[in-house]
Amino acid sequence: MIITQICDKHSLFRLTLLLYLEVTTSKEISILIMPIINEAKERVCRNLLNRVIVFDQLIDKAEAKDNEEYAKVLFNRQLNILNRLEKVIS
């Protein structure tokens, strides 16, 4: 119940502090926090993948209009997103 209220407030710091005070070992804390971290990573990955898809569509439209410079700019932005995605996954 307490964890749900804290998560509703989007306060990972408070959750971590609460778990630290109530749980004695770091292994137990890790077990409790890992699902939250994994869910956050999943959301970030999903968001980044959606952005990659949008940039694919924009690049296709730019290439269809023979706007190679704009396509290069979009490709570089997409590459930055893919690099961020790689960091989140690893």
Beta strands, then each sheet from edge to edge (+ up, - down):
end
